[in-house]
Amino acid sequence: MSLDPADQRQHPRIPTILRVDYAHGRPVRDVTENLSTGGFFVQTEQLFAVGDELRLALSFPGLLDPVEVAGTVAWVRLAAPDQPGGVGIRVESEQDRRRLGDILSAAGPNDNAVTPSEQDGFRVLIVEDNPHIIEMYSYVLKKLASNDLHGKVPLEVHFAPDGHHALLRLREDRFSLVMLDLYMPVMDGFALVERIREEEELKGIPVIAISAGGKEAQDRAMQLGVDIYLRKPVRFVEVLETVKQLLRIR
């Protein structure tokens, strides 16, 4: 089931991964898959029905403060081997649509000069032991920094093959974001997240986990302090597009 084609044309969707927190104390945390002024898609394993009304907070730790919106479940997508399940949220309130529009406008092209707060740049640490994934990240991030950001927001990408080496790098240098796999040799991602959240100098760093683990792995990772959990297979270009947009918002 999909959104009405006319609605898609009226409100084009932008691939954007943001954290989704639910009102009324729901302990579950999900992520968006795309965003438009008319609504967004939420990847979730929770059971919702068409017509359910939800109040949500969209954010990205360290880059975008929570933006609260109310919406209605317009459609449901069942999980499949190549994609997670979830729900399409339609936003009707003009005020909430303006809030979504503000996020999209801020993430659009910006020819202004770099502000002093941006001069130190943005440093990403990717913790991954798969050389093919590392090669893909390297290619796309270099393209992002040179072509899409035009050098206006300095972007450095560093890699570590396991949690042990990542922890050494985090203690030596300043990083704006950590993206990690959960299953690695020497020190896995679970142990790394636990150490990050224990150390005073590191505990504020936003952490994204990208893993093939199921619900149990997600629950454990979130309990340890992961901000955003993405389940493989994930389209890395969408992750990097989100980083690009959030850098512009910043």
C-alpha positions in Angstrom: 0.0 0.0 0.0 1.4 3.4 -0.9 0.7 7.1 -0.6 -1.6 8.7 -3.2 0.6 9.6 -6.3 -0.9 13.2 -6.3 0.1 13.6 -2.6 3.6 12.4 -3.5 3.9 15.0 -6.2 2.6 17.7 -4.0 4.9 16.8 -1.1 8.1 15.2 -2.6 9.9 13.0 -0.2 13.5 13.5 0.8 15.6 10.5 2.1 16.2 11.5 5.8 17.0 9.4 8.8 15.9 11.1 12.0 15.3 9.7 15.5 11.7 9.2 16.4 10.6 9.4 20.0 7.0 8.8 21.0 4.9 10.8 23.4 3.1 9.2 26.4 6.3 7.5 27.6 6.6 4.8 24.9 10.0 3.2 25.6 10.5 2.3 21.9 12.6 4.5 19.6 12.4 4.3 15.8 13.8 6.2 12.8 12.4 8.0 9.8 13.1 6.8 6.3 12.0 9.9 4.4 10.6 13.3 5.1 8.3 15.8 3.3 6.2 18.8 4.3 3.1 16.5 4.2 4.5 13.7 6.4 7.2 11.0 6.6 7.8 7.3 6.8 8.8 5.6 10.1 10.6 2.3 10.2 9.1 0.4 13.1 8.1 -3.1 14.3 5.3 -1.7 16.4 1.8 -2.6 15.4 -0.1 0.4 14.2 -3.4 0.6 12.2 -4.4 3.0 9.6 -6.1 6.0 11.3 -4.0 5.8 14.5 -3.1 9.2 15.8 0.4 9.7 17.1 2.5 12.5 18.6 6.2 12.2 17.7 9.4 14.1 18.3 12.0 14.1 15.4 15.6 14.7 16.2 19.2 13.8 15.5 21.5 13.8 18.6 24.0 16.6 18.5 22.7 18.2 15.3 19.0 18.7 15.4 17.0 19.4 18.5 13.6 17.6 18.9 10.8 18.9 16.6 7.4 17.7 17.8 4.6 17.0 15.3 1.3 15.2 15.4 0.2 12.8 12.6 -2.1 10.1 11.5 -1.0 6.6 10.2 -2.0 6.8 6.5 -0.6 3.4 5.4 1.3 0.4 6.6 4.3 -1.4 4.9 5.0 -5.0 5.9 8.6 -6.1 6.6 10.4 -7.9 3.7 13.9 -9.4 3.4 15.1 -6.3 1.5 13.4 -3.6 3.6 12.1 -3.0 7.1 8.4 -2.6 7.8 6.8 0.6 9.0 4.1 3.2 8.6 3.5 6.3 6.6 2.6 9.3 8.7 0.4 12.0 7.3 0.7 15.5 8.9 -2.4 17.7 8.5 -1.8 20.6 10.8 -0.4 23.7 9.0 1.8 24.5 12.0 3.3 21.0 12.0 3.7 21.1 8.2 5.6 24.3 8.6 7.9 22.6 11.2 8.7 19.9 8.7 9.2 22.5 6.0 11.6 24.3 8.2 13.8 21.2 8.5 13.7 20.6 4.8 14.5 24.3 4.0 17.4 24.3 6.4 18.7 21.2 4.8 18.6 22.6 1.3 21.3 24.3 -0.7 23.1 27.1 1.2 25.6 29.4 -0.3 26.3 31.4 2.9 29.8 31.5 4.4 30.8 29.1 7.0 30.0 30.3 10.5 32.7 30.3 13.3 31.0 27.4 15.0 31.5 25.3 11.8 35.2 26.2 11.3 36.4 23.3 13.4 34.6 20.9 11.1 32.7 17.7 11.5 34.5 14.4 12.3 32.9 11.0 11.8 34.4 7.8 13.2 33.2 4.7 11.4 33.8 1.4 13.3 33.6 -1.5 10.8 35.7 -4.6 10.1 34.2 -5.3 6.6 36.7 -3.8 4.0 34.0 -3.7 1.3 31.7 -1.6 3.5 34.6 0.7 4.5 35.5 1.2 0.8 31.9 2.2 0.0 31.8 4.6 3.0 35.1 6.1 1.9 34.0 6.7 -1.6 30.6 8.2 -0.8 31.8 10.4 2.1 34.7 11.8 0.0 32.2 12.7 -2.8 29.9 14.2 -0.2 32.6 16.4 1.2 34.0 17.6 -2.1 30.9 17.9 -4.3 27.9 18.4 -2.1 29.3 20.5 0.8 31.8 22.3 -1.5 34.2 22.4 1.3 32.1 24.9 3.3 31.7 22.6 6.2 34.9 20.7 6.8 34.2 16.9 7.0 36.7 14.3 8.1 36.0 10.6 8.1 38.1 8.2 10.1 37.9 4.4 10.4 38.6 1.8 13.1 38.4 -2.0 12.6 37.0 -2.8 16.1 35.9 -1.4 19.4 39.3 -1.5 20.9 41.0 0.7 18.2 37.9 2.9 18.1 38.1 3.6 21.9 41.8 4.6 21.5 40.9 7.0 18.7 38.0 8.5 20.6 40.3 9.2 23.6 42.9 10.9 21.4 40.7 13.1 19.1 37.4 14.9 19.1 34.6 13.3 17.1 31.1 14.6 16.2 29.5 11.2 15.4 30.2 7.5 15.7 28.8 5.0 13.3 29.4 1.4 14.3 28.6 -2.2 13.6 27.7 -4.3 16.6 29.4 -7.6 15.7 33.2 -7.2 15.4 36.3 -9.0 16.7 38.4 -7.9 19.7 35.8 -5.6 21.2 32.3 -5.6 19.7 30.0 -2.7 19.3 27.9 -3.4 22.4 31.0 -3.2 24.6 32.2 0.0 22.8 28.9 1.7 23.3 29.0 0.8 27.0 32.5 2.3 27.4 31.5 5.4 25.5 28.6 6.1 27.8 30.7 5.4 30.9 33.4 7.8 30.2 32.7 11.5 31.0 34.6 12.9 28.0 32.9 10.6 25.5 29.3 10.0 26.8 27.8 13.0 24.8 28.9 11.7 21.4 26.0 10.7 19.2 26.1 7.0 18.2 24.5 5.3 15.2 24.5 1.5 15.1 24.1 -0.3 11.8 23.6 -4.0 12.2 22.1 -7.2 10.9 21.0 -8.1 14.4 17.3 -8.5 15.2 15.0 -7.1 17.8 17.0 -8.5 20.7 20.2 -6.8 19.4 18.3 -3.5 18.9 16.9 -3.6 22.4 20.2 -4.3 23.9 22.0 -1.6 21.9 19.3 1.0 22.8 19.6 0.1 26.5 23.3 0.6 26.3 22.9 4.1 24.8 22.8 3.9 21.0 20.9 7.0 19.7 19.8 5.5 16.3 19.6 1.9 15.3 19.5 1.0 11.6 19.0 -2.6 10.5 20.9 -4.0 7.6 20.5 -4.1 4.7 20.7 -0.3 4.9 21.2 2.1 2.0 24.4 3.9 2.9 23.7 6.8 0.6 20.6 7.6 2.6 22.7 7.7 5.8 25.2 10.0 4.2 22.5 12.2 2.7 21.1 12.6 6.2 24.5 13.6 7.5 24.8 16.1 4.7 21.4 17.6 5.3 22.1 17.9 9.1 25.4 19.5 8.5 23.6 22.2 6.6 21.0 22.5 9.3 23.8 23.1 11.8 
